[in-house]
């Protein structure tokens, strides 16, 4: 540990290979992003898109888009978001009652 050093960013660790692997690991069957771009649309010009994103990240001009919140119609409990039957199954598996 170096108490005189300050953590500022991880930008020096991110490169094109890292970006391609991150893209490979994302779900492609999800909903479109808040910008309306699908995974298939992004992949049409993947290398240019990843390069542009990497440039924005490294220059500090990238700002993550807002997250679109989606509520389900299922009943949720205030305690942890699980239904009562799901919560009881979780307790049973973990040995708690």
N, C-alpha and C positions, 0 to 999 in steps of 0.2 A: 504494500500500500504506500502511496505517495501523497501525503496530505497537502503538499504544495502544488499538486497538479489538479486541474479542474477538468471534468468531463464536459465536452462540448457537443460532440456528434459521433455518429457511426458512418458518416459519408465516405470515409476513406476505405471502408470495408465493402462497399457496394460497387459492383462492376457489372458488365454486360452478362457474364456467365451467371452471376447471382440473380439478376433480373429475369433471365430466361428460366432458371430453375424455379423461381418464385411464381412466374406465370404458369409453368407446367403443373405446379401443385394447387393452383386455384380451381375451384369448381367451375365448370363451364356450363352447367345446366341450370344455374340460378337465374334470378330475375335480372333485367337490364339495370345498369347503374343509374344514378340520379341524372346523369348526362344523356341517358337514352342509348348508350353504346352497349351492344351485346358482345359476348366473348367472340362470337364468329366475326362480327364486324371489326373488332380490335385485332383479331388474328390475321385479317386480310393484308395488313401492312405491319405485321408484328415487329420486325426488326426496327423499322423507323419509329414506331410508337414507343418501343422500349428505350431506344436511344434518346428520343425526345424527353421521355419521363426521367431517365437517368440524368440528362443535362439539367433539367429543372430541379431535381433533387440536389445535385451537387452544387448548383449555383445558389440554392436557398430560395428560389422563387416558387417552388412547388408547395401548394397548400392542399391538403386532403379535402375532397368534396364532403359536404355534410352527409350524414347517414340518414337514409330514409327509414323511418320507424314504421313497422307494420304490426298491427294488433290482430290477434286471432280471436275467433269467436268462442273458443273453449273457456270454460270457467277456470279462473286462476285463484290461488289463495294468496293472501298478502304476505304470508310467511316466506315462501321461496319460489312462487310461480308454478309449483307443481299441483296437480289435482290431488284430492285427498287419497284416492286409490293408488296413484303413482307414488305418493309420499309414503304410504304404508308399505308398499313393495320395497321401496328403497330402505326403509328401516329394517324390514325383515331380512333382506340380503346382507345388511351390514351388522346384523346381530343386535341391533337396538330395538327397544320396544316403546 
